[in-house]
């Protein structure tokens, strides 16, 4: 595996093991499911914001603004 792929894989494995251990320790997996859903919702909100900024950046570019001006305002 290449280094970036290996790093991502190891982070995923560590996260999975950590969630499993916490679930077994607490014996309340519903609590952790709620936490994971919250984290997923935060990720979706972040991606939506990135898409909005991308759309605004393209729109401002077509209006004639420079990259520097766009970066200052976004």
N, C-alpha and C positions, 0 to 999 in steps of 0.2 A: 504494500500500500504506500501511496505517497504521503508525505508528512502532513499536509493539511487534512487529508482524508482520515488519516490515522488519529490525528488530534480530535477531530469531530466525533469519530467513532468512540474514542475513549471517554470523551465528555458524555456522550449519550449512555454508554454503559455505566459510568459512575453515577449519573443521574438516576438511571433505572434501579441500580442497586440501592442507592440512598432512599428512594421512595419506597422500595420494597421493605427495607429494614425498618423505616419509620412506621410503615403501615402495620407490620407485624408487631413492633414494639408497642404501639399505641392501641392496637386491636380496634381501631376506629377508622377503617379505610374510607368511609364516607367523608370524613373531615379532609382527608388528603385529596379525594376526588374533587371536592369543592375548591381546594387550593389550586389544583392543576387546571380546573376550568377557569379560575380567575387569571392565572398566568396566561392561558391560551387567549382569553379575552383581551388582555393587555397587549399581546402580540398582534392580534387582529387590529386593534385600535392603532398601534404603531404603524402597521403596514398601510392602513387606510390613510393615515396622515402623510406617509411617504408618497403614496399615489397622488394625494391632493397637491402636495408640494411639487411633484413632477409635472402635473397638469398645469399648475400655475406658472412654473418655470417656462414651460413650452409656450404658454399663452403670452407671457411677458416678452419672451424672445421674439415672437412674431410681431409684437407691438413696437419692437425696436430698442428695447432696453439692453444694456450691456450685461455681461456675466457679473461684473463687479457690483453693479446696481441691484441686480437680482439677489445676489448673495447678501447684500446689506439689508434687504427688505424681507428676505425669507429667513 
